[in-house]
Amino acid sequence: MSMLFAKKPLSTLLAEASDSEKGLKRTLGAWALVALGIGAIIGAGLFVRTAAAAGAHAGSAVTISFIIAAIGCALAGLCYAEFASMIPIAGSAYTYSYATMGEFVAWIIGWDLVLEYALGAATVAIGWSQYLNKLLFITFGQTIPYEWSHSPFQVSEAGVSGIVNLPAMFILLLISLLLVRGTQQSAVVNTIIVIVKVCIVILFIILGWQFINPANHTPYMIPETAGVVNLSDGSTVDYSKFWNNGFAGVMTGAGIVFFAFIGFDAVSTAAQETKNPAKTMPFGILISLAVCTILYILFSHVLTGVAPYQDFLKSGSEASVAYAIDTYMPGYGWLSTLITVAILAGFSSVILVMLLGQTRVFYSMSKDGLVPKIFSDLHPKFRTPYKSQLLFLVFVSLFAGFIPDHVVGNMTSIGTLFAFVLVCIGVIVMRKSNPEAVRTFKTPLVPFVPILGALVCLAMIVSLGRENWERLGVWLLIGMLIYFGYSVKNSKVRKSLK
């Protein structure tokens, strides 16, 4: 049993972090990390999941959902910042868990992070496909046929069934090829995209503010008596159900829009490609999170003020921001086009950071012997884990092409929240087990902040419902089969202890 919780020595981790000749190339500075964080955070969560949370659960009070999700992320972010400054190596929560709670917990986290990064990339790719269709309609009056831009589990209002989401698979291919070329080139592209999409978000907030209808914010939370809404796919939304109204609805909304914050922790996966990571990692994580939180609250307030929340269940469910502009902001059709282009670019940067984060986690796991060596094979010229990048391209494309976004999105959220809980606990454990370790950044008020962070994240997990818990359970079961079938036989830490 003790071998299950064998820890990777902190000294070994730091030695690996300092060995830059054989490993990943250090090219990223502080502001590149901030741009990387904002690039990952502002995307499908804001432009797609806001409407989903407001329409079915939180109403105009989705702004409160964002605040709750931001609190959970801020508390977890402080814990991430301490670990990132202390263990500046690729792998994020996986690496931190290996040093604090042992191999078995580290494996669970590493496997769980596939839900965050890989399925997060799939969710955003699906959103990219939706907005591409919107842009094609605005520009040419044509769209990609429904059956070739939706999963087999989706049916249009006209009764057309989806077959495969080809645009989602296409953007994943382009981004994966860019990442194979190198992190520095990818970071430059990402920085340009971030500047564009932040400007567009601010422009929507400023221009949309004058179109806010106070009636759309009254009542602020969805009342239990709001009735039942029939959707085009034959399903219904019953606002009398516990998790669909009032503060319970706001908590469910928090669990859904939490997806909008996924990305700040992806900054920590690039620690081994960062210059002076002990100082720049906390800066990149916390600044990107703070900027996005402010923009999110303002954006959601304007969006739900411009359009009634129930609209987002039907005609506004896909490309909701463009829908709100076209329907309720006359004379601003140009803004709808501009924001659609910016969203497409923004989604691309989110996919970039998610796929970057996923391969870096598996790079670390492969170096530890927990997954096959192919995941840590570096390109002879670009020094990127190119084989891993291409393997995940296939895996993520299958989800993006054949599974609806709401299923993939909620799986992403619950996987990330679970990782956050363990990172928060890990800070407390590390303070006890390695009190003498150098910490350039320290999480304040330990153990209060980590405990509160874990509790807020657990509350959001509970609000996501039984179906998502069951999916998480099945995913972890698959992970256990791989761990006991392969990883325990090939673990380098285990071999060093024999």
Buried (B, 14 or more C-beta within 10 A) or exposed (E): EEBBEBBBEBEBBBEBBEEEEEBBBBBBBBEBBBBBBBBBBBBBBBBBBBBBBBBBBBBBBBBBBBBBBBBBBBBBBBBBBBBBBBBBBBBBBBBBBBBBBBBBBBBBBBBBBBBBBBBBBBBBBBBBBBBBBBBBBBEEEEBBEBBBBBBBEBBEEEEEEBBBBBBBBBBBEEBBEBBBBBBBBBBBBBBBBBEBBBEBBEBBBEBBEEBBEEEBBEEBBBEBEBEEBEBBEEEEBEBEBEBBBBEBBBBBBBBBBBBBBBBBBBBBBBBBBBEEBBBBBBBBBBBBBBBBBEBBBBBBBBBBBBBBBBBBBBBBBBBBBBBBBBBBBEEBEEBBBBBBBBBBBBBBBBBBBBBBBBBBBBBBBBBBBBBBEEBBBBBEEBBBBBBBBBBBBEBBBEBBBBBBBBBBBBBBBBBBBBBBBBBBBBBBBBBEEBEEBEBBBBBEEBBEBBBBBBEBBBBBBBBBBEEBEEBBEEBBEEBBEEBEEBBBEBBEBBEEEE
